[in-house]
Amino acid sequence: MNRNFSSHLLAVFLFLLCSQQLFAQAPDRSPWVFTVDGGAAHQSNADLDDSDGGFAVDRWFVSAGLDYGWSPRDSIGVSIGTGKSSYDFDENVTIGDEAPWEDIEDSRVALVGRFGFGETGSVIVIPSVRQYREDGASSSDSRTYGFLAAAFWRINDSLTIGPGLGAFSRLEDSTRVFPILAIDWDISERWNLSTGRGLAASQGPGLTLSYQLNPAWSFGLTGRYEEVEFRLSEEGSVPNGIGRDQALPLVVSARLQPNPKISVSAFMGVELGGKLTLMNEVGDTLAESDYDPAALFGATFDFRF
């Protein structure tokens, strides 16, 4: 792993861990909520099954959001984020004619609406515009659109559940559609099963089983499906081509939330079922390779003002 990335990740996590007192005094409730969240992750070197060598990835992402809630169940907001995934391929890797890509830039804008209906129902809608591209790729050709929506009901004090749907356009003009389970279930006083979030690139929620050790500390197990697609440089070995990285990350996490306004977490786990795909600019597959399970670890933070 890159030594600078490792030291930066450790420094960020230690700073966040030591900054609990920043939000010790909670102000009066305001209809406006400002959030800053993000994190960093490292995937260790993974051997490619259909090519010599392997690769590792360093990722970081940060976003800021502003929400206005005119009632406890109704709000609307906007979120803007940016990040980067740096792929480090071994010198002997050949997917296509050479190492297929390097740094992938990520930017997005999303609207978030939450609305109550009836006595116990709620709906959430999240339209978004995203751009994943290698340095030197066309911005307009790197843009995709997404939509997440779910309706859920509070069945009792312990269970809120409902169905949802996600739809995301792809760079080769197709669309990926998938179902969502929106759930927040207090199985017992300490155990909870809920819809979980990923780090930045995720195009849909996973599921998290968590254990509340005490009011500040909790531990969790999260699983999800990740698929990231990006436009390649105009000057690369496949000009204006498309890259895709698919995997099933499974991670355990430790989360510190000293008060409702700040939380930090560290996680570690494994990427399973990974596959890299290289396509030309219209989506025809040129080369692909599965990759072996790889270790994954990192840290995230979430501030609310």
C-alpha positions in Angstrom: 0.0 0.0 0.0 1.1 3.5 -0.7 2.9 4.8 2.4 1.4 8.4 2.1 -2.1 7.0 1.8 -1.6 4.9 4.9 -0.3 7.7 7.0 -3.0 10.1 5.8 -5.8 7.6 6.5 -4.4 7.0 10.0 -4.0 10.7 10.7 -7.6 11.5 9.6 -9.0 8.7 11.7 -7.1 9.7 14.8 -8.1 13.3 14.4 -11.7 12.4 14.1 -11.5 10.0 17.1 -10.0 12.8 19.2 -12.5 15.5 18.2 -15.5 14.3 20.1 -15.8 17.5 22.1 -16.4 19.6 18.9 -20.1 18.8 19.1 -20.5 18.3 22.9 -23.1 21.1 23.1 -26.1 20.4 20.7 -27.7 23.6 19.5 -31.5 24.1 19.4 -33.1 22.2 16.6 -33.0 24.0 13.3 -34.9 23.2 10.1 -31.6 23.4 8.2 -29.0 20.6 8.5 -25.6 20.8 6.9 -23.6 17.5 6.6 -20.1 16.6 5.6 -19.1 13.0 5.2 -16.5 10.9 3.4 -13.8 8.4 3.9 -10.9 6.4 2.4 -10.3 2.8 1.7 -7.5 0.5 0.5 -7.9 -2.7 -1.5 -4.8 -4.9 -1.2 -3.2 -6.4 -4.2 -5.5 -8.9 -6.0 -4.2 -11.5 -8.5 -6.0 -11.5 -11.9 -7.3 -14.9 -13.0 -7.1 -14.3 -16.8 -3.9 -12.2 -16.9 -0.5 -12.2 -15.3 0.0 -10.0 -12.3 -2.6 -8.2 -10.2 -3.6 -4.7 -8.9 -4.4 -2.7 -5.8 -6.8 0.3 -5.4 -6.8 3.4 -3.1 -10.0 5.3 -2.9 -11.2 8.5 -1.2 -14.4 10.4 -1.3 -15.9 13.5 0.4 -19.3 15.1 0.1 -21.3 18.0 1.5 -25.1 18.3 1.8 -27.7 20.8 2.9 -31.2 19.7 3.9 -34.3 21.7 4.9 -36.9 19.9 7.0 -40.2 21.7 7.5 -41.5 18.8 9.7 -40.0 15.8 11.5 -41.0 13.6 8.5 -40.6 15.9 5.5 -37.4 17.3 4.1 -35.6 18.1 0.9 -31.9 18.6 0.2 -29.0 18.5 -2.1 -25.6 16.7 -1.9 -22.4 17.3 -3.9 -19.4 15.0 -3.8 -16.1 14.3 -5.3 -13.4 11.6 -5.0 -10.8 9.4 -6.8 -9.9 5.8 -7.2 -6.3 5.2 -7.9 -5.6 1.8 -9.6 -2.0 0.4 -9.3 -1.5 -2.4 -11.8 1.6 -4.7 -11.8 3.9 -4.0 -14.7 3.2 -7.3 -16.3 -0.6 -6.9 -16.3 -2.2 -7.0 -19.8 -5.9 -6.5 -20.0 -6.1 -5.6 -23.6 -2.6 -4.4 -24.7 -1.5 -3.0 -21.4 -2.6 -1.9 -17.9 -6.1 -0.7 -18.8 -6.4 2.5 -16.6 -4.9 4.5 -13.7 -6.7 7.3 -11.8 -10.5 7.4 -12.0 -12.2 10.7 -10.9 -15.7 10.6 -9.4 -18.1 13.5 -9.0 -21.8 13.6 -8.4 -24.8 15.8 -7.5 -27.9 14.3 -5.9 -31.3 15.6 -4.7 -32.8 13.9 -1.6 -36.4 14.1 -0.7 -38.1 12.5 2.3 -41.8 12.7 2.7 -44.3 11.2 5.2 -47.8 10.0 4.2 -50.5 8.5 6.3 -49.8 7.9 10.0 -46.8 5.6 9.6 -45.7 5.8 5.9 -42.7 7.5 4.4 -41.1 7.7 1.0 -37.6 8.7 0.0 -36.5 9.7 -3.6 -32.9 10.3 -4.7 -32.3 11.4 -8.3 -28.6 11.9 -9.2 -26.1 12.8 -11.9 -22.7 11.1 -11.7 -19.5 11.4 -13.7 -16.8 8.7 -13.5 -13.8 9.3 -15.8 -10.1 8.8 -16.2 -8.0 11.9 -16.6 -8.2 13.0 -20.2 -11.6 11.5 -20.8 -14.5 13.5 -22.2 -16.7 14.9 -19.4 -19.9 14.8 -21.4 -19.3 11.1 -22.4 -18.6 10.2 -18.8 -22.0 11.2 -17.4 -24.6 8.8 -16.1 -28.0 9.3 -14.3 -29.5 7.5 -11.4 -32.7 7.2 -9.4 -33.3 5.5 -6.0 -36.8 5.4 -4.4 -38.3 3.5 -1.6 -41.6 3.5 0.4 -41.6 2.2 3.9 -43.9 1.9 6.9 -43.4 1.9 10.6 -44.9 -1.4 11.6 -44.2 -0.9 15.3 -41.6 0.7 17.6 -39.0 -1.9 16.5 -39.6 -2.4 12.8 -39.8 -0.1 9.8 -39.8 -1.8 6.4 -40.7 -1.4 2.7 -39.7 -2.0 -0.9 -37.7 0.2 -3.2 -36.1 0.4 -6.6 -32.9 1.6 -8.1 -32.2 2.5 -11.7 -28.8 3.7 -13.1 -27.9 4.4 -16.7 -24.7 3.0 -18.1 -22.1 4.5 -20.4 -23.0 2.2 -23.3 -26.7 3.5 -23.2 -28.2 0.6 -21.2 -29.8 0.8 -17.8 -29.3 -1.3 -14.7 -32.4 -1.8 -12.5 -32.4 -3.5 -9.1 -34.7 -4.0 -6.1 -34.0 -2.5 -2.7 -35.1 -3.5 0.7 -35.6 -0.5 3.0 -35.4 -1.8 6.6 -34.7 -0.7 10.1 -35.3 -3.5 12.5 -34.4 -3.6 16.2 -34.1 -7.3 16.6 -33.4 -6.9 20.3 -32.3 -4.1 22.6 -28.8 -4.2 21.1 -29.1 -5.9 17.7 -30.3 -4.1 14.6 -30.7 -5.0 10.9 -30.8 -2.0 8.5 -30.2 -0.8 5.0 -26.6 0.3 5.0 -24.5 2.7 2.9 -21.3 2.1 1.0 -18.3 4.2 0.4 -18.9 6.8 -2.4 -19.0 4.5 -5.4 -22.0 2.5 -4.3 -25.0 2.5 -6.6 -27.4 1.0 -4.1 -27.6 0.2 -0.4 -26.6 -3.1 1.2 -27.6 -4.6 4.5 -25.9 -4.1 7.9 -26.3 -6.2 11.0 -25.1 -4.1 14.0 -24.5 -4.6 17.7 -24.8 -1.6 20.1 -22.2 -2.2 22.7 -23.1 1.1 24.6 -24.5 4.5 23.7 -21.3 5.5 21.9 -19.9 2.3 20.3 -21.4 -0.1 17.9 -20.0 -2.9 15.7 -21.4 -4.1 12.4 -21.2 -6.6 9.5 -22.1 -5.1 6.1 -22.5 -6.8 2.7 -23.4 -5.3 -0.7 -22.9 -5.5 -4.4 -20.7 -2.8 -6.0 -20.5 -2.0 -9.7 -18.5 1.1 -10.9 -18.3 2.0 -14.6 -16.1 4.8 -16.0 -15.0 6.5 -19.3 -11.4 6.0 -20.3 -8.9 8.6 -21.6 -9.1 9.8 -25.2 -5.4 9.0 -25.5 -5.3 5.6 -23.9 -4.8 2.2 -25.4 -8.6 2.1 -25.9 -9.6 5.7 -26.7 -12.9 6.7 -25.1 -13.3 3.1 -23.9 -15.2 2.0 -20.9 -13.9 0.2 -17.7 -15.9 -1.7 -15.2 -15.1 -2.9 -11.7 -17.5 -5.3 -10.0 -17.2 -6.9 -6.6 -19.0 -8.1 -3.4 -17.4 -6.4 -0.4 -18.1 -7.9 3.0 -16.7 -5.9 5.9 -16.9 -5.6 9.7 -16.8 -2.2 11.3 -16.4 -0.3 14.6 -18.4 2.9 14.9 -18.0 5.7 17.4 -20.9 8.1 17.8 -20.4 10.2 20.9 -23.5 12.3 20.1 -26.0 12.6 17.2 -23.8 15.2 15.3 -20.6 13.2 14.8 -19.7 9.6 14.0 -16.5 8.0 12.8 -15.9 4.4 11.9 -13.1 2.0 10.9 -13.7 -1.1 8.8 -12.0 -4.1 7.4 -13.0 -7.1 5.3 -12.7 -8.7 1.9 -13.7 -8.1 -1.7 -15.3 -11.2 -3.2 -16.4 -12.1 -6.7 -14.4 -9.3 -8.3 -14.2 -8.8 -12.1 -12.6 -6.2 -14.3 -14.0 -5.5 -17.8 -12.5 -3.5 -20.6 -14.9 -2.3 -23.4 -14.7 -0.1 -26.4 -16.6 3.2 -26.6 -19.9 1.6 -27.7 -19.8 -1.1 -25.0 -18.4 -4.1 -26.9 -16.3 -6.3 -24.5 -12.6 -6.4 -25.5 -11.2 -8.2 -22.4 -12.2 -9.2 -18.9 -10.8 -11.0 -15.9 -12.0 -12.2 -12.6 -9.8 -11.4 -9.7 -9.0 -13.2 -6.4 -10.4 -12.1 -3.0 -8.6 -9.1 -1.7 -8.3 -7.5 1.8 -10.2 -4.2 2.2 -9.9 -1.7 5.0 -10.5 2.0 5.7 -12.3 4.7 7.7 -15.3 7.0 7.3 -16.7 10.1 9.0 -20.0 11.9 9.2 -20.5 15.4 10.7 -23.8 17.2 11.1 -24.3 20.9 11.9 
